[in-house]
Amino acid sequence: MAEGLLGRLSGRGASSKSDKHFEVEHSDEEWRRKLNPEQYRVLRQHGTERAGTSPLDKQHGAGIYHCAACGQPLFDAGTKFNSGTGWPSFWAPL
């Protein structure tokens, strides 16, 4: 899964499911077709990759990290740091 399983966190307070708006919206069936089973589990069902298993943790270079599901840009590689957790970590979203 070289494209990674990153997601975007919102800075807004809690809201009900009905008043959320996302740039990219698909039905659950469409997400299941678009994503492989591991991506679906992590990105749509709040699962977690095992620490140290993401190839993105060891990837170092210039560029922008994008969401594996919707393609939205998330982080600049220049904000990546080694948190010692086994997951890619960034100090600022785009």
N, C-alpha and C positions, 0 to 999 in steps of 0.2 A: 504494500500500500504506500508507494512512494509519494502519492499526493497527500498523505496524512489524514488525520481525523480531527482537525482543528474545528472549533466552534466559536461563535461570537458571544460574549457576555454583554448584557445590557446594563447600563448604569441607572436605569429607571427603577422605581419601586415595584413591588409586586402588583400584578394586574391579573384579571381573569383571562382565561383562554380566549373568550369571545372578543375582547377589545385589543388583542395583539395584532399588529400588522408587520409582515415581513416582506423584504424586497422580492423574495422568491417564495412562492407558495405552490405546493403540490398536494394532492390527496395522499393518504397513507399508501394506497396501492401504487401510485406513481413513484413515491420514494422507494418502495420495495423493489420496483423494476430498475430504478436508476442506480441504487447503491448495492454493493455486494453485502452478504450477510453480516460481516464484521462492521462495516461502515454503518449499516442500518442500526445495529445494536448500540454502537457508541453514539452516533449522531442523532438518532431518533428515539432511542429508549434509555438515554442517560447512562449507558454503559461506560466502562473505562478500559482502555488498553492496558495490558500488563506493563509495568514499569520496565524501561530498557528495551522494549520490543519495537518501538517506532524508528524507522530509518531516519526520520527527521531530527531525532535527538542528536545524531552524529553528523548531520549535514551542516556544513559551514560554507557560506558564500553569500554574495550579494543577491538581492532579489526581494520579492514579495511572496509571503505565504498566503494562500487562498483556502477558503472552505472547500473541503472535498465534496460536499453535497451540492452547494449552490454556486460555487465559483467566486463568491464575493471576496475581495481582498481583506485580509485580517491584520497582518503584521508585516513590518519591514524587517528584513534579516538583520539590520543593524541594531535592532532592539532585543535580539536574542541573547540570552545569557545561560550559563551553566548553573542551574539551581541545585544540582545534586540529587534530584528527585527521580531521574530516569525518564522524564517527559520533557519535550521542548518547552522552554519558558521564555517569555517576552516581558519587558518592562513597560511597554506602551502599545496599545492598539492603534490602528490607523484611524 
